[in-house]
């Protein structure tokens, strides 16, 4: 909800944040609820060093950095996208949702699921989200919609449990087949003796 953004704090490309002899000028700065958000809008590649220095600066000063990648293509990721993707476990990409009449971001993220035959899949999913839909990790100062890392870990644990259940079911089936074969053999022996 845009009403949760303090309108007096919205600054576009004109606020220098100066801390400890370092300075940054985010493309957009605002206060949302009790958090400081900075948006960096990227239309071209940046070096990994620059990406990390931005991330470290904002993290050190308790600000949530949201990269807005306008030309992002999940099927053809460039260096910038890969660098940002592996920065945190969340693997969420954001761009402005230009179809929305209110402030919304189009979030693309890897969704984790198990197939019926217990295969792990991580397809890309796209969803339009508001700032209120986002979660905020106050340890790494990252905003995200879907927690890829935690969901992948949970799903891998579930996959292992299912794998054990499948193995146990197969073992019981083999035991049952052996028992039935033994009964048939015994029945044949009894029939021959009779």
Secondary structure as GFF3:
##gff-version 3
##sequence-region A 1 194
A	DSSP	three_ten_helix	2	4	.	.	.	ID=ss1
A	DSSP	three_ten_helix	7	9	.	.	.	ID=ss2
A	DSSP	beta_strand	11	12	.	.	.	ID=ss3
A	DSSP	beta_strand	17	19	.	.	.	ID=ss4
A	DSSP	beta_strand	22	24	.	.	.	ID=ss5
A	DSSP	beta_strand	28	32	.	.	.	ID=ss6
A	DSSP	beta_strand	35	42	.	.	.	ID=ss7
A	DSSP	alpha_helix	48	60	.	.	.	ID=ss8
A	DSSP	beta_strand	63	69	.	.	.	ID=ss9
A	DSSP	alpha_helix	79	85	.	.	.	ID=ss10
A	DSSP	beta_strand	92	96	.	.	.	ID=ss11
A	DSSP	beta_strand	105	110	.	.	.	ID=ss12
A	DSSP	beta_strand	113	114	.	.	.	ID=ss13
A	DSSP	beta_strand	120	121	.	.	.	ID=ss14
A	DSSP	beta_strand	124	129	.	.	.	ID=ss15
A	DSSP	three_ten_helix	131	133	.	.	.	ID=ss16
A	DSSP	beta_strand	135	137	.	.	.	ID=ss17
A	DSSP	beta_strand	142	144	.	.	.	ID=ss18
A	DSSP	alpha_helix	148	193	.	.	.	ID=ss19
###
